[in-house]
Amino acid sequence: MACNLKSPSILHTRYNWLATPKTEHLTMKIRNEPGSIEHLQQVLKAKGISFLSFHVESKGQDDLELFLDIE
């Protein structure tokens, strides 16, 4: 009977140390200008967002398409 009483407390206890940081996939198109990716990194960093990885594809002379994994 004691085990049955403890089970709900185990299931409803918050284990913050088990929480993982939230990651997202983000795709965006930006102008192909010098420093544009660095500027984006600075803006995201100021908001507390960091790049885990990114991939860039050229979309013509004027645009870049970025595929980002952010945290």
Stockholm file with secondary structure:
# STOCKHOLM 1.0

chainA/1-71         MACNLKSPSILHTRYNWLATPKTEHLTMKIRNEPGSIEHLQQVLKAKGISFLSFHVESKGQDDLELFLDIE
#=GR chainA/1-71 SS CHHHHHHHHHHHSCCGGGCCCCCEEEEEEEECCTTHHHHHHHHHHHTTCCEEEEEEEEETTTEEEEEEEEC
#=GC SS_cons        CHHHHHHHHHHHSCCGGGCCCCCEEEEEEEECCTTHHHHHHHHHHHTTCCEEEEEEEEETTTEEEEEEEEC
//
